[in-house]
């Protein structure tokens, strides 16, 4: 199983519209990526390790696929549509990581 993580770093001026992300962006991603997308989770950062410290990330989105090839085949044709929607919900520059799920 492959997990594509989209991490949105949090700075003092970061804006993140979670309702838009959940109700518009993620729903669009699910529709566009279709049956190759095996699962989605979304997390909202609430704190760092120390009490009262800020979260490192405003949000994280995780997409599950059977393989990197499945991710590339489903995402590639829709990459532009997905990426141009980012300014509609955040001013953060996302960091992407592709991982192999081991457990």
Residue, then its C-alpha position, 0 to 999 in steps of 0.5 A: x500500500x502506498x500513502x501520498x501525504x500532503x503536508x501544509x506547513x503552518x507559519x504565523x500568517x498561514x490561512x487554512x479553510x478546513x470546511x472548503x478543504x473537506x467539502x470541496x477540495x477533497x471531494x473533488x480529489x476523490x471524484x477525479x482519482x476514482x477507484x484507484x484511490x483506496x482511502x483518504x484521511x485528513x488531519x488538522x494540526x492542533x499543537x506541537x509536542x510541548x504544551x501550548x506550542x503551535x502545530x508544525x502543520x496546519x493540516x495533512x491529507x493522506x491518500x492511499x493507493x495500491x501502488x505508485x503506478x496507480x497514484x501516477x495514473x490517476x493523479x497525472x491527468x488531473x494534476x493541474x485541476x487539483x493544484x490550481x484549487x490550492x489557493x482557494x483554501x490555503x496560502x501554505x505551500x504543501x510538501x508531498x511525500x510518497x511512502x510505503x505503508x509497512x504496518 
